[in-house]
Amino acid sequence: MSDKLPDQGRDDEEVLRDLQRFAADDPDYRHGRLWSLVYWLDEAHDEFLARAWRMYASANGLNPGAFKSLKRLEGEIVAAVAALLHGDEQVCGVLTAGGTESCLMAAKTYRDLARTTRGVGRAKMILPVTAHVAWFKAAEYFDIEPVRLPLDDALRADISALESLIDRDTVMIVGSAPEYPHGTIDPIEAMGAIAARHGVPLHVDACVGGMILPFMAMNGVTLPRWDYRVPGVTSISVDLHKYGYAAKGASTITYRRLDLFAHQVFVQEDWPGGVFASPAMLGTRAGGAYAAAWAAMQRLGVAGYRDLARRTHEAFTRLCDGVAAMPGLRVLGDPSGPLLAYGSGDPQLAIYAVGDRMDARGWSVNRVQRPEGLHAMVTAQHLDVVDRYLADLGAAVAEVRADPALARQGSAATYGMLAQLPLRGMVRQQVREMFVRQYGRGAAPLDVHAQAVGAAPGARGMVERLALRYADWRRRRSTRA
């Protein structure tokens, strides 16, 4: 295939066959082999979402006054989400293209609120170290200093350290329900009390949990309070394309009051094209995403979501119990669901090598670091494969125990070294260079989410260069001393 635009348009079926062929090496999410990125029910649900999307494929949410149907869909989606979050009729918000946009919007909103009402110049936001990377992206994009809240021994946000981090430049605090690395719900009630006492907004990042935790609670699972029932909570982000099972490109950002949301809105009154206003980051907003999200929520309803939550929680519990019962492994922290991470309780068992052996068995397994572990974002689909996963996990553990040299091979060696190297600025620079290179013509893709940099072509050489640079830095430092 040429990378140039064809001189003449190609046959429809030929183009579609190419698209199908291109996906041959993608992860096998249809059979539960992928434990992140995709939330899949079945072919019938996919076809239903595609039909809903097609009905609004050319519609544009840029101007809410033009496509009134999209404004109606957005309003009903936001109202339904607000009700799940125990919000009152004052709760308001918008549909966004994803969790990252929702997080970016909250950061921008509270920065501007603090500028307007308190004259804050150098804005700061307090983030548990486990907050999603979208918040650190928001900090970089909007020139907000991230102030890191450490974890306690149970890998929870250390609430005892929070109050001392707040100062006059603090524009917001972030808590997660749950946080991604370990599946723990941050102590939102305690954080809310401190935030309210200092008059600082508290945003709850429920991009993962917002469309499953309410239904887990309806099913009788005991959970801490994390939503608008907590007085200090001022906004919440919830992804619909995760456990809401909408098509990709659908999230929500809601605020407790309209006057808070006002600081999210962008207005340019002097543009020659006319007065322009936008409620979120994107200009053109895909009407198909609105329609598919609304359709998914209507199709499933409370009963459907409760059933999905029940199956997900059962798979999650069986996975947690199976890992905890396996000699040499331990669940990291105290996850509430629907995701978890597990690591090695035996210094002789290299957990990243176990991950490599799971990959070899056809599972797509994510890695986490600090502490080192393997990650699983559990869905209802995984209930059908969790026993097979645990059996393969036991075999992978036995294989690594029998051959310790596996820890010095493949991505286990590379990522293990990368995770432990000091001088994180050097690591950041090298990863940035590797990532940028993949956008050169003909470069291979670099996966820094699922398998991290450790599995990427050329990563071993990068880590070896970093190790040499670190050794040289230590020699020069000792010489100066």
C-alpha positions as MATLAB code, in Angstrom:
seq = 'MSDKLPDQGRDDEEVLRDLQRFAADDPDYRHGRLWSLVYWLDEAHDEFLARAWRMYASANGLNPGAFKSLKRLEGEIVAAVAALLHGDEQVCGVLTAGGTESCLMAAKTYRDLARTTRGVGRAKMILPVTAHVAWFKAAEYFDIEPVRLPLDDALRADISALESLIDRDTVMIVGSAPEYPHGTIDPIEAMGAIAARHGVPLHVDACVGGMILPFMAMNGVTLPRWDYRVPGVTSISVDLHKYGYAAKGASTITYRRLDLFAHQVFVQEDWPGGVFASPAMLGTRAGGAYAAAWAAMQRLGVAGYRDLARRTHEAFTRLCDGVAAMPGLRVLGDPSGPLLAYGSGDPQLAIYAVGDRMDARGWSVNRVQRPEGLHAMVTAQHLDVVDRYLADLGAAVAEVRADPALARQGSAATYGMLAQLPLRGMVRQQVREMFVRQYGRGAAPLDVHAQAVGAAPGARGMVERLALRYADWRRRRSTRA';
ca = [
       0.000    0.000    0.000;
       1.166    3.503   -0.797;
       1.177    6.206    1.871;
      -0.075    8.666   -0.730;
      -3.679    9.558   -1.444;
      -4.912    7.287   -4.284;
      -5.363    8.981   -7.640;
      -8.840    7.486   -7.918;
     -11.249    6.491   -5.188;
     -11.109    2.794   -4.280;
     -13.868    0.224   -4.065;
     -15.833    0.307   -0.800;
     -15.391   -3.373    0.036;
     -11.690   -3.262   -0.770;
     -11.189   -0.380    1.649;
     -13.142   -2.163    4.378;
     -11.132   -5.356    3.858;
      -7.953   -3.347    4.367;
      -9.290   -1.917    7.609;
     -10.088   -5.411    8.827;
      -6.637   -6.656    7.825;
      -4.865   -3.776    9.596;
      -6.429   -4.888   12.902;
      -5.056   -8.436   12.705;
      -2.307   -7.789   15.272;
      -4.401   -5.677   17.659;
      -5.181   -7.047   21.153;
      -7.879   -9.713   21.351;
     -10.398   -7.779   23.423;
     -13.367   -9.784   22.132;
     -12.258  -12.845   24.101;
     -11.269  -11.126   27.352;
      -7.534  -11.172   26.691;
      -7.119   -7.410   27.146;
      -7.263   -5.924   30.657;
      -7.378   -2.197   29.803;
      -8.350    0.325   27.128;
     -11.503   -1.430   25.856;
     -14.906   -1.960   27.486;
     -16.675   -4.421   25.232;
     -19.995   -6.187   25.619;
     -20.715   -8.028   22.392;
     -21.184   -7.587   18.660;
     -24.868   -6.708   19.064;
     -24.024   -3.776   21.373;
     -21.319   -2.600   18.977;
     -23.775   -2.694   16.080;
     -26.377   -0.803   18.113;
     -23.857    1.932   18.970;
     -22.783    2.138   15.332;
     -26.409    2.596   14.231;
     -26.947    5.355   16.796;
     -23.676    7.029   15.770;
     -24.558    6.901   12.068;
     -27.822    8.753   12.665;
     -25.819   11.757   13.936;
     -22.509   11.150   12.137;
     -22.484   14.589   10.481;
     -24.062   16.541   13.338;
     -21.834   19.026   15.170;
     -22.135   20.101   18.800;
     -20.040   23.230   18.189;
     -23.104   25.472   18.277;
     -25.774   24.282   20.753;
     -28.276   26.605   19.085;
     -27.922   24.885   15.705;
     -28.309   21.177   16.494;
     -30.924   21.391   19.212;
     -31.172   17.607   19.225;
     -27.563   17.357   20.450;
     -28.213   19.880   23.211;
     -31.175   17.783   24.302;
     -29.100   14.585   24.303;
     -26.313   16.307   26.247;
     -28.765   17.706   28.784;
     -30.363   14.319   29.403;
     -26.974   12.608   29.704;
     -25.708   15.183   32.210;
     -28.927   15.016   34.242;
     -28.778   11.218   34.417;
     -25.129   11.252   35.494;
     -25.808   13.963   38.098;
     -28.608   11.857   39.586;
     -26.294    8.841   39.860;
     -23.815   11.084   41.684;
     -26.493   12.203   44.179;
     -26.418   15.728   42.806;
     -29.356   18.113   43.129;
     -30.974   20.112   40.333;
     -28.231   22.749   40.480;
     -25.596   20.301   39.238;
     -24.686   21.195   35.650;
     -22.064   20.337   33.059;
     -21.232   19.181   29.557;
     -20.282   16.194   27.479;
     -16.578   16.033   26.554;
     -14.535   13.871   24.205;
     -12.919   11.882   27.017;
     -11.648   11.817   30.561;
      -8.533   13.793   29.750;
     -10.597   16.672   28.370;
     -12.819   16.560   31.465;
      -9.776   16.749   33.742;
      -8.198   19.533   31.694;
     -11.415   21.529   31.900;
     -11.626   21.237   35.687;
      -8.019   22.413   36.058;
      -8.596   25.377   33.736;
     -11.853   26.254   35.521;
     -10.374   26.387   38.999;
      -7.257   28.227   37.834;
      -9.461   30.925   36.302;
     -11.785   30.988   39.305;
      -8.826   31.641   41.609;
      -7.451   34.328   39.306;
     -10.786   36.108   39.161;
     -11.881   35.862   42.781;
      -8.580   35.783   44.678;
      -5.997   37.242   42.330;
      -3.888   34.066   42.376;
      -0.936   34.306   39.988;
       1.120   31.128   40.305;
      -1.613   28.521   40.652;
      -1.079   25.203   42.452;
      -3.179   22.049   42.620;
      -2.785   19.240   45.121;
      -2.709   15.773   43.560;
      -2.196   12.380   45.191;
       0.804   10.785   43.493;
      -1.644    8.176   42.169;
      -3.800   10.778   40.367;
      -4.227   10.017   36.674;
      -1.516   11.352   34.388;
      -4.154   13.586   32.768;
      -3.833   15.863   35.798;
      -0.108   16.234   35.328;
      -0.778   16.970   31.680;
      -3.272   19.636   32.787;
      -0.657   21.116   35.095;
       1.823   21.375   32.222;
      -0.691   22.720   29.721;
      -2.209   25.367   32.003;
       0.906   26.371   33.958;
      -0.329   25.033   37.287;
       2.191   23.701   39.779;
       1.339   20.115   40.805;
       1.819   19.613   44.548;
       2.077   15.891   45.226;
       0.210   14.322   48.124;
       2.135   11.195   49.243;
       0.681    7.769   50.027;
       0.489    6.032   53.371;
       1.677    2.482   54.017;
      -1.578    1.070   52.596;
      -0.983    2.955   49.317;
      -3.812    5.384   50.103;
      -3.545    9.152   49.786;
      -2.025   10.269   53.094;
      -4.752   12.519   54.443;
      -2.574   13.562   57.390;
      -0.289   15.419   54.965;
      -3.004   17.250   53.039;
      -3.679   20.288   55.189;
      -0.024   21.276   55.395;
       0.188   21.421   51.578;
      -2.581   24.023   51.184;
      -1.547   27.653   50.800;
      -3.003   30.846   49.300;
      -2.049   29.738   45.772;
      -3.873   26.397   45.984;
      -6.640   26.518   43.379;
      -7.952   22.953   43.706;
      -7.538   19.509   45.258;
      -8.040   16.268   43.318;
      -9.218   12.920   44.641;
      -9.929    9.754   42.654;
     -12.759    7.238   42.761;
     -10.892    5.025   42.214;
      -7.302    5.881   41.368;
      -5.885    3.968   38.404;
      -2.654    2.337   39.709;
      -4.200    0.309   42.576;
      -7.985    0.730   42.369;
      -8.263    2.538   45.701;
     -10.945    5.165   46.352;
      -9.216    8.165   47.889;
     -10.534    9.331   51.319;
     -12.935   11.802   49.697;
     -14.976   12.558   52.824;
     -11.879   13.559   54.788;
     -10.494   15.486   51.825;
     -13.834   17.248   51.404;
     -13.882   18.381   55.018;
     -10.392   19.867   54.714;
     -11.170   21.463   51.332;
     -14.359   23.065   52.672;
     -12.572   24.380   55.758;
     -10.018   26.149   53.554;
     -12.451   27.214   50.841;
     -10.611   25.207   48.166;
     -12.539   23.354   45.416;
     -12.339   19.550   45.474;
     -12.674   17.680   42.189;
     -13.364   13.946   42.186;
     -11.897   12.111   39.216;
     -14.438    9.327   38.742;
     -13.608    8.794   35.087;
     -13.154    5.092   35.852;
     -15.656    4.597   38.636;
     -18.475    7.000   37.894;
     -20.559    4.561   35.825;
     -20.000    1.479   37.968;
     -19.574    2.496   41.628;
     -23.194    3.734   41.937;
     -24.473    0.404   40.632;
     -22.107   -1.579   42.852;
     -23.608    0.318   45.793;
     -27.133   -0.463   44.572;
     -26.085   -4.133   44.539;
     -25.084   -3.965   48.201;
     -21.306   -3.436   47.927;
     -20.139   -1.243   50.799;
     -18.245    1.792   49.518;
     -17.059    5.035   51.116;
     -18.865    8.231   50.117;
     -17.146    9.933   47.226;
     -19.747   11.912   45.242;
     -21.926   15.013   45.735;
     -23.095   13.652   49.099;
     -19.732   14.930   50.363;
     -20.272   18.671   50.962;
     -16.747   19.703   49.952;
     -16.959   18.088   46.488;
     -17.430   20.808   43.863;
     -17.064   18.861   40.590;
     -16.842   15.302   39.254;
     -15.632   13.802   35.972;
     -17.248   10.575   34.718;
     -16.390    8.684   31.537;
     -19.279    7.156   29.624;
     -17.041    5.208   27.255;
     -15.652    3.131   30.121;
     -18.168    1.387   32.356;
     -21.013    3.282   30.697;
     -20.290    1.151   27.599;
     -20.757    4.083   25.229;
     -18.723    4.474   22.047;
     -15.274    6.006   22.445;
     -15.233    9.776   22.775;
     -17.756   10.383   25.583;
     -17.129   11.734   29.079;
     -18.817   14.260   31.355;
     -17.641   17.069   33.598;
     -20.216   18.291   36.108;
     -20.129   21.088   38.695;
     -22.145   21.554   41.855;
     -23.188   25.070   40.768;
     -23.542   27.043   37.545;
     -21.276   29.846   38.771;
     -18.378   27.377   38.937;
     -19.046   26.083   35.431;
     -19.020   29.673   34.137;
     -15.229   29.730   34.521;
     -14.912   26.782   32.126;
     -16.560   28.635   29.228;
     -14.362   30.304   26.598;
     -15.578   33.507   24.884;
     -13.961   35.597   22.127;
     -16.039   38.659   21.431;
     -13.828   40.439   18.845;
     -13.241   37.712   16.258;
     -14.092   38.891   12.702;
     -16.061   35.678   12.218;
     -18.468   36.729   14.947;
     -18.784   36.448   18.697;
     -17.619   32.930   19.634;
     -18.303   30.903   22.782;
     -17.343   27.325   23.592;
     -18.226   25.281   26.706;
     -15.214   22.957   26.613;
     -11.894   22.418   24.880;
     -13.022   21.113   21.505;
     -14.635   23.238   18.835;
     -16.274   20.705   16.566;
     -17.886   18.079   18.777;
     -18.899   14.810   17.132;
     -22.658   14.387   17.164;
     -22.266   10.637   16.838;
     -20.609   10.472   20.257;
     -23.595   12.249   21.850;
     -26.057    9.877   20.183;
     -24.153    6.691   20.972;
     -23.671    7.690   24.637;
     -27.344    8.554   25.097;
     -28.369    5.369   23.275;
     -26.109    3.148   25.430;
     -27.556    4.602   28.634;
     -31.123    4.157   27.390;
     -30.455    0.616   26.155;
     -28.919   -0.624   29.392;
     -30.859    1.329   32.017;
     -30.425    0.829   35.745;
     -31.119   -2.915   35.565;
     -28.563   -3.457   32.800;
     -25.870   -1.469   34.563;
     -26.549   -3.254   37.843;
     -26.108   -6.612   36.132;
     -22.853   -5.499   34.509;
     -21.643   -4.181   37.883;
     -22.538   -7.487   39.551;
     -20.613   -9.523   36.987;
     -17.668   -7.128   37.084;
     -17.477   -7.189   40.869;
     -17.672  -10.987   40.921;
     -14.785  -11.214   38.430;
     -12.840   -8.603   40.423;
     -13.372  -10.467   43.715;
     -12.363  -13.819   42.239;
      -9.248  -12.274   40.735;
      -8.289  -10.588   44.026;
      -8.866  -13.757   46.016;
      -7.002  -15.875   43.485;
      -3.973  -13.579   43.487;
      -3.952  -13.306   47.300;
      -4.017  -17.115   47.608;
      -1.089  -17.573   45.224;
       2.258  -18.007   47.040;
       4.633  -15.186   46.222;
       1.991  -12.702   45.051;
       0.121   -9.960   46.884;
      -2.591   -7.488   45.979;
      -1.228   -3.936   46.175;
      -3.129   -1.663   48.541;
      -6.812   -2.166   49.289;
      -8.728   -1.885   45.996;
     -12.477   -1.372   45.998;
     -12.926   -2.379   42.359;
     -13.230   -2.511   39.469;
      -9.439   -2.481   38.988;
      -6.449   -3.758   40.921;
      -2.725   -4.285   40.808;
      -0.651   -7.085   42.261;
       3.032   -7.488   42.920;
       5.559   -9.898   44.311;
       5.737  -10.716   47.990;
       8.918  -12.664   47.384;
      12.147  -10.778   46.535;
      13.212  -13.762   44.424;
      10.119  -13.536   42.204;
      10.431  -10.878   39.483;
       6.912   -9.623   38.827;
       7.759   -8.068   35.456;
       9.078  -11.450   34.301;
       5.723  -12.939   35.337;
       4.101  -10.280   33.147;
       6.278  -11.324   30.214;
       5.197  -14.947   30.638;
       1.539  -13.877   30.756;
       2.062  -11.917   27.536;
       3.545  -15.045   25.976;
       0.348  -16.878   26.881;
      -1.733  -14.376   24.956;
      -2.822  -12.035   27.763;
      -2.287   -8.277   27.389;
      -1.048   -7.254   30.847;
      -0.174   -3.731   31.978;
       2.743   -2.872   34.266;
       2.793   -0.412   37.167;
       5.733    0.920   39.140;
       6.533    2.208   42.633;
       5.810   -0.468   43.753;
       6.358   -2.789   40.813;
       3.328   -4.766   39.788;
       0.923   -5.987   37.144;
      -2.410   -4.308   36.549;
      -5.927   -5.420   35.634;
      -8.930   -3.277   34.758;
     -11.748   -5.769   35.199;
     -14.973   -5.777   33.155;
     -18.036   -8.011   33.104;
     -16.541   -9.855   30.144;
     -13.647  -11.068   32.315;
     -15.976  -13.194   34.442;
     -15.849  -15.790   31.670;
     -12.039  -15.947   31.613;
     -10.887  -15.160   35.169;
     -10.314  -18.822   36.083;
      -8.250  -19.356   32.927;
      -6.284  -16.177   33.716;
      -5.513  -17.370   37.248;
      -4.429  -20.776   35.980;
      -2.039  -19.168   33.512;
      -0.833  -16.774   36.209;
       0.037  -19.708   38.448;
       1.925  -21.338   35.583;
       3.754  -18.070   34.831;
       4.821  -17.708   38.460;
       6.107  -21.297   38.496;
       8.006  -20.710   35.255;
       9.763  -17.610   36.615;
      10.609  -19.401   39.873;
      12.134  -22.253   37.911;
      14.195  -19.935   35.707;
      15.325  -16.750   37.525;
      17.221  -15.732   34.375;
      13.860  -14.666   32.894;
      14.095  -11.541   35.062;
      17.113  -10.470   33.005;
      15.417  -10.910   29.627;
      12.896   -9.041   27.501;
      10.804   -6.225   28.846;
      11.230   -7.512   32.415;
      14.870   -6.494   32.393;
      14.338   -3.266   30.509;
      11.335   -1.987   32.413;
      12.767   -3.185   35.722;
      15.870   -1.078   35.167;
      13.835    1.862   33.883;
      11.537    1.876   36.911;
      14.452    1.858   39.361;
      16.766    4.406   37.773;
      17.128    7.671   39.701;
      17.456   11.000   37.845;
      13.911   10.850   36.512;
      14.565   13.923   34.378;
      16.951   11.852   32.271;
      14.322    9.115   31.954;
      11.735   11.673   30.898;
      14.002   13.151   28.252;
      14.906    9.757   26.782;
      11.307    8.552   26.710;
      10.220   11.789   25.051;
      12.873   11.318   22.355;
      11.796    7.704   21.740;
       8.136    8.680   21.639;
       8.726   11.556   19.222;
      10.695    9.298   16.873;
       7.684    7.011   16.390;
       5.975    9.853   14.531;
       8.676    9.914   11.887;
       7.729    8.383    8.553;
       7.730    4.573    8.751;
       8.576    4.319   12.472;
       7.197    1.477   14.607;
       4.614    2.408   17.266;
       5.804    2.771   20.861;
       3.437    1.526   23.566;
       3.971    3.506   26.759;
       0.643    2.610   28.349;
       0.102   -1.121   28.229;
       3.607   -2.553   28.087;
       5.360    0.703   28.879;
       8.648    1.642   27.355;
      10.171   -1.650   28.423;
       8.597   -3.513   25.525;
       9.402   -0.967   22.827;
      11.947   -1.554   20.069;
      15.213    0.074   21.088;
      14.169    0.433   24.725;
      16.924   -1.831   26.035;
      19.574    0.335   24.398;
      17.928    3.443   25.811;
      17.992    2.057   29.351;
      21.601    0.967   28.979;
      22.523    4.504   27.876;
      20.647    5.889   30.861;
      22.450    3.507   33.203;
      25.815    4.618   31.813;
      24.853    8.279   32.188;
      23.769    7.638   35.763;
      27.023    5.854   36.576;
      28.978    8.764   35.087;
      26.897   11.237   37.118;
      27.646    9.309   40.315;
      31.372    9.267   39.543;
      31.440   13.007   38.920;
      29.423   13.641   42.074;
      31.758   11.549   44.234;
      34.765   13.314   42.712;
      33.328   16.725   43.629;
      32.606   15.488   47.138;
];
